[in-house]
Amino acid sequence: MQWLTSGYFDIPALRPGTVGAYALAFLCAGVAAALRIAIEPYVVGVQFITFFPAVIIATLISGFGAGLFCAGLSTAAATFFVLPPRLSFYIDHPGEVAGVLLFILVTLSNVILITGLRLAVESYKEREEKERLLMREVNHRAKNILSVVDAIAHRTAAQNPEDFAERFSERIQALSANQDLLVRNEWKGVEIDDLVRAQLAHFADLIGSRIVVDGPKLRLKAAGAQAIGLALHELATNAGKYGALSADGGGVDVCWGTDGDTLTMSWTERDGPPVSAPKRRGFGTIVMESMAARSVDGEVQLDYAPSGLIWRLTCPAASALEWGTQMQGRSTVY
């Protein structure tokens, strides 16, 4: 296929269907007619010798329509200027009629064959381009993931050195869950409901009893899904260790929805032990606040109310949601 692509021409002004394509066909037929007339004294019995290359060139550069147009013009030019009686479309010799019919058959076959090869080359080049773009995208995303992993490792080591391995592993698993959802959806975003359930997988048996998941079917963009997924992981981890899910009877409401052009998402803990703001700002807090807010150009309110932690994200819907895949309806579990 490589040798075919080396002979492929893609000139925007001469692409199939353009005015330039048919102008090229007209030019090729005209040059072929002029050359055939010029060599008439030296060449006998090969009336169409210059017209075959003309049709091939027109088809190769400008596609099926131009090739067909050039074949028609070439047939007319050869009949009018080359075949006797000249300057007339009348052909008085049966052998010449057979020659014209054979020329038409051969040129049509050439046009069809070359068009098929051209389409095959175009498909091959398009696939090559997609592969190049895919490799660039994979490289870009791999660098982004490694940057996130590096940040998680440094922050966790600096602020939780005593249980680094456990905390680092948990956060990497949360990131992995986000990646699984994104890959499953071909990086076209993730439904919020799926993201919430993935990060609450350790508490799956509590969903529907102590954990309420409530919101319409909305799809987050990839960047927002990564950051919000990590924030949900931190919220779930803290709720299980210190918050509403650490004691019997406590519960969590995870809600989201849109109001006009605004997306709102909240995590509200209830009936758990009293909570208070941490004495120092750890990496988990940074993930829940700064990273989540920055990923969707929004704001995060983190309220350590005595009745339970309240996390609330507000952002422009256009910054966070894949509107093209937004679906109607609600997904509520009680």
N, C-alpha and C positions, 0 to 999 in steps of 0.2 A: 504493500500500500504506500510505502514511502516514496517510491519512484513515481507513483501517480500524483501524489500531493505536490511533488516538486514541479509538475507541469500544470498545476491548477492556478488559474488567474482569478483574482477577486478585485475588480476595479469598480468602486461604488457607482460611478456614472454609467457603467456598462452592464450593471446587474440585470438578470432576467426581468422582463416586463417594463423596463425603463425606456424612455425615448432614445437614450443613447444606445441601447441594445439593438433597436431596429435601425438606427442610423448606421451602426457598425455593419449590420447585415447588408444594408444598401451599398455601403462603401465597398465591402468585400465582393459583392456581385459586380459592381461597376469596375473595380480594378481587374477582376477576373476576365470580364468581357474585353476590356482594353488590351490586356496582355494576350488574350487569344487572337484578337484581330492583328496585333503587332507581329505575332509569330506565324501568322497564316502562310506567308510565302515559304517558310522553312519546315512546317509540320503538316502532314497530310493524314487524314483518316482518324484523328483523335480530337474530335470537336469539343469534347468536354474536359480536356486535360487540365485547364486552369480553374475550372469551376468546382471540382472536387475539394481542393484545398480551401477554397473560399467558404464552402459550406462547413467544413470541419472547423476552421478557425472561428467562424461566427458562433457555432454551437458550443465549442469549447469555452469561449470567453463569455458569451451572453445567454447560453441556455437553449432550451427547446424552441421557444417562440421565435427567437432570432434565427436559429438554424433552419427552421421551417420556412421562414420568410425569405432567407437567403437562397434556399433551394428553389422556391417558386420564382424568385427574380432571376436566378441563374438559368432555369429552364426557359424562361421567356427571352432572356438575352441571347442564349445560344440559338434558339429558334429564329429570332429576328435578325441577328447580326452574323451568325456563323453558317447556319444550314442554308442550302440553296432552296428556292430563290431568296437571296438576301433582301433585307429590309421588308420582310413580309412574314406573317405568322403561318402562312400556308406551306405545307410540306408535301412535295409531290412524289417522293420516293418512299415506298413501303419500308425499305431498310432503315431510312432515317427516322421514320416513325417508331420503329422497333428500338432504335438507339435512344430516342428520347424517353420512351417508356422504361427502358433499362436504366437510364440515368436517374429517372425519378425514383425507381425502386431502390437503387443502390444508395442514393443520397438520403432517402427516408430511413433506410436501415442504418446508415451512419449517424443520422440525427438521433434516432432512438437509442442506439448503442452508446454514443457519446454522452447523451443526457443521463442515461443510467449510470455510467461511470462518474459523471459529474456529481450526481446525487449521492453516490457512494462515498466519494471524496469529501463532499460537504458534511455528510453524516460523521465520517471519520474525524475530520477536523473539529467539528462541534464537540464530539466526544472527548477529543484531546484537550480542548479548551476547558470543558467541564472538569476533567481530571486535574488540570493545572490549578483551576480555581479551588477545587476540593482540597488539594494538597496544601495550598496556601491557607485555606480556612482551617484545616486540621492543625497546621503549624501554629497559626495564630491562637487557636483555642487551647492548644497544649501549653503554649507559653502563659496564657492567662491562668490556666489551672495550676501550673507550677508556681506562679506568683502568689496565688491564693494559698497554696499548700505551704509555701515558704513563710508567708505572713502568719499563718496559723501556728506553724512550728515555733517561730521566734516569739510570738506573743505568749503562747502556752508555756514555753520554757522559761520566759522571763517572769511570768506571774503565777504559774503553778508548778514550780520545779519539783515539789514533793510527789505529785501524782501526774507527772508529765505524760508518761506512756498511756495511761488510761484516758486522760482528757484529750490528748492528741488523736488517739485511735477513734474515740467517739466523734470527734469533729470531722475526721477524714471520712468516717462512715456516713455522716450526714451529707457531706459534699458528694460522696459516691452515690447516695440515693437521689440527689438532685440530678447528677449526671445521667443516671439510668433513665430517669423520666424524660430528660431532654433528648437523649439518644433514641428512646422509644418513639418520641414524637418528631424525630428528624430535625431537631433543633428549631422547631416551629413554635416553641412555647410549651407551657405546661398548664393544665387546668389547676386552679387553686385548690379544688377539692382533692385532687390526686396528690398535690404537693403536701397538703396538711396531713393526709393519711399516711404518706410515706414517712414524714418526720415524727408521727405519733405511732409508728409501728410497734414500739415497745409497750404501748398502752392500748393496743388494738381491742383488747377485751373490755376496755372501759368506754369505748365509743358507743354511744347510744344509751349509756347509763349515766356515768359521771362526766363524760365529755360530750358536749354538744357541738356539732359541726353544722354551720348554717350559712348558706350563701348561694347566689346564682352561679350558673356555669360560665365562668370567665376564664380566659386563658392568659397567663402572664407571659411576657417576653422572656427570652432566655436569660438575659443579664439580671433582670429582677427576680426571676425564679431562683437563681443561685443564691443571691444575697438573702432573700426572704426565707428560703429554705433553711439556711444556716441560722437565721434569727429564730425560726420556729424550733429548731433543734435546741438552741440555748434556753428558750422559754420552757420547753418540755423537760429538759434536764433539770433546770432549777425548780420547776414545779414538782418533779419527782423526788428531789432531795430535800428541799426546804419549803415548798409551797403547798398548794391545795391538793396535789396528788400524793403528798407524803403522809397524809393522815386520812383515816376512814371518814367518809362523808363529804370530803372536799370535791370540788368539781371545777371544770374549765369550760368556758364558752368561747369557741373560735368562730368569729363572724366576719363576713365581708359583703360588700355591695357597692353599687354606684349610685351617685346622686348627681344627675346632670353630667358634667365633665370631670367629676371627682370620684376617685376610688378610695374607699375606706376599708381598712382591715383591722380587726381587734382581737386581742387575747385577754380574757377577763377571768381571773381566778376568784372562787367563792368558797365560803364555809371551810377554809383551811386555817392553819395556825397564823397568828399575827405576823406580818412581815414588816421589814424596815429597810431603808436604803442602805446599800453596802457602804462600808467605810472607805473603800477605794474603788476606783473605776477600772475594772478588769477587762480582759479581752471579750468576755461574753457580753458585757454591757456595750462595748464598742460595736460588736456584731449586731446586737439588737437595735441599737440607735443609729450610729453613724453609717455603717455599711448598708443597712436596709434602706435608710432614707436617701442616701446618695445614689443608690442603684436605680431609683425611680424618680429622682428629682422631687422628693417629697419631704415630709416632716414626720418625726416619731415622737410621741409623748409616752413617757415611761413613769407611771404613778405607783409608788409603793404605798398604797392605801392599807390601813390596818385590816380591812376586810379581805384583801387579796391584791396581788399584783395586777395592774392594768397596763397593757401595751397597746398603743393605737397608732396605726400608720395611715397618713392621709397624703394623697399625691394626685397629680393630674392623670386622668385615666389614659390619655394618649401616651404618656410616658411609660406606663406599666403594662398595658393590655394589648394583645393581638386582636385588634378590632375585626379583622377579616375572618377570624375563626370564633368570634363570640357567639354563644348559643343562648337561646331563651330557656326559661324554666328555673326552678330552684332545686337545690340538693340539700335537704334538711334531714338530720338524723336526731331523734330524741331518745 
